[in-house]
Amino acid sequence: MTPKKKQTYFLPCWWYIGLLFLAAFGLYLFWSNPHLPKEFGKLSTRVCPDAWSRFGGILILSAVITHLVLFATSRLLRKLLQLHGDESQADMLSPALVGICESIMYPTVLFLGKPEFIGVWLAVKVAGQWVRWKGDPGQSSKIGESSVDDLNEGRRRFNGFLVGNSLMIILGIATWGALKIWVLI
C-alpha cells in the first residue's frame, strides 16, 4: 500500500524565496544595467552593446512574472473545471520548472527568429499528455471504454492545458515586445 500524498495548493517555501531573489536580481540587471565584457556584443549584433544586462534582467523578470500568473491561473482553472488528481508539491514542481524554462525559451526563440520551435515544443507537450486527456478506462464499467465522466474530465484537462499554453505564448510575445523596446537595435 502506497502512502497517501499530502494535498497542497502552493509550492514549497524555498521556491517562493528563490523567485523573490530572482526578481530582485532581474530588477537590478534591468535598472542598473551593469556593463558586461564587450565579448557579449559578439553574441548578437541585434542587441545594443550596452544592453546585455538589461536583456537578462527582462528575461529573468518575465520568468518570475509569467510563473506567478500561470501558477495562479492553473490553480483557478483546476477549481473552476473541477479537475481531480494529486496536488502534492512534488506534482506541482515539475510543471513549474517546465514553465520557468518555457518563459525564457519562448522569447528567446522569437529573438533568434525561430518561432516554429514553439509549435514543435507544443507538439511534444501534447504527445506527453495525450493519455491523460482520453480518460481512465480502468474506472469504466465496461472494459476498454472510458466513462462519460472520465472523457469529460479529460476534455476539461485538455482545455485547461490550452488556456495555460495560450497565456504562456501571449506572455512570451509580451516579453519579446519588451526586449524590442528596451534592448534591441
N, C-alpha and C positions, 0 to 999 in steps of 0.2 A: 504494500500500500504506500503510495507516494504522499508526502506531506502536502497539505493544502497551502497554496501560495497566499500571502498576505495581500489583500486588495488595497490599493492606494490610488491617489489622484495626482500625485506630484512625484517628480524625480528626486533623487537624494539631495540633501542639503548642499553637499560639496559641489554638485552640478551648478546650482544657482550662484554659489560663491565664485566658481570658475567663470560663469557668464558675466558676473559683475566685474571681475578683473579684466576679462576680455573687452568689455565695453569701455572700461577706463583706459585700457591700452589703445583701443581704437580711437577714442576721443583725443588722447594725447597725440597719436600719429596724425590725425586729421588737423587739429588746431595748431599744434606747434610745427608740424611738417619738418622734422629734423632732416638735415641734408645727409643723404646716403652717399657712399662712394660712387664716383662717376661711372663705374663699371655697370651699375644698374641701368644707365642710359643706353647701354648696348643691347639690353633685353628687347626693347621695342622703341622705335622712333615715333610711335603714336602717343606716347606718354611724355608730357613736359619733363625735361631732365630734372627739374627741382620738385617734382610732384610725386615721386615714388612712395614716399611715406604717406602722403595723403591717399594714394591709391590703396595701400594696405589698410589704412585706417577705415576707409569707406567699406572695403570688403569685410573687415572684422566687425564693424558696427552693423552692417547689413546682416551678417550671420547671426548675431545676437538678436536683433530685432525680428528677423524672419523666424528664428526658432521660437521666440516667445509668442508671436502672432499665430504661428501654425500649431504650436502646442495647445494654446488656449482654444483655438478653433477645433482641433481634433477632439479635445475633451468635451466641448459643447456639442459637436456632431455625434459623438458616442451617446450622449444623453438624449439628444433630440431624436436620433434614429433608433434608439433603444437597442444598441448593439451589446451583445453579451460576450463574455470571454474573460480571460485573465487580464488583470490590470495591475500586475505587480510592477515594482520598479524595474526589475530585470526585463520585463516585457516591453516597457516604455523606453528603456535606454537605447536599444538597438535602433528603432526608428528615429530617435532624437539624434543619434550620431550620423545616420544617413542624411537626415535633414540638414545638419550643420554642413556636411560635405556638399550637398546639393546647393545650399545657399551661397557657397563660394564657387562651385563648379558652373552654375548657370550663367552668371555674369562674366565669368572667365571665358567660357566658350563663345559668348557673344563678342567679347573683346577680341578673341582670336579669329572671329569671322567664321565659326563653325557651328551655327545654330542647329544644324541637322543632328548633332550629337545628342541634343536634348530628346529628340524623337527616339533615337536608339536606346538611350538610357531609360526612357519611359517604357519601351517595349520589353526591356529586361525586367523592369519592376512589375509589369503586368504579368509576364510569364511566371514570375516567382510567387505571385499571389493568386493565380488562377484557381487553384483548388479550393481556397477559402471562399471564393465567391460562388461556387457551384452548390453550396450547401453540404450537409453532412449526411451521406447515405446511411451511415451506421445508426442514425437516430430515427430512420423511417420505419414504418410498419411493414413495408414491402422491401425485400432485399434488392439492392441495386437502384432504388428510386429514392429521391430526396422528397421529404415532405414539403408542402407548400410553405410552411413557416420557415424551414431552412432555406428554401430558394429565395423567399422574400428577404430574409436577413442577409443572404449572400448578395442580393441586389443592393440592399442598403449599404453594405460594406463597400461594394464597388463604387457606388455614388459618393460615399464619403471619401474614398480614395481619389476620385476625380476632382472633388472640391479641393482637397488638400493639395493635389498636384497643380491645379489651376492657380491657386493662391501662390504656390511656390514659384511658378513661372512668372506670374504678374510681379511678384516682389523681386525676382531676378532681373526682369526688364526694368523695374524702377531703379535697382542698383546700377544697372548698365547706364541708365539715364544720368544718375548722379556722377558716375565716372566720366561720362562725356562732358558734363558741365564743368567739373572741378579739376580733372587731371589730363584729359586728352587734348592733343593739339588739333 
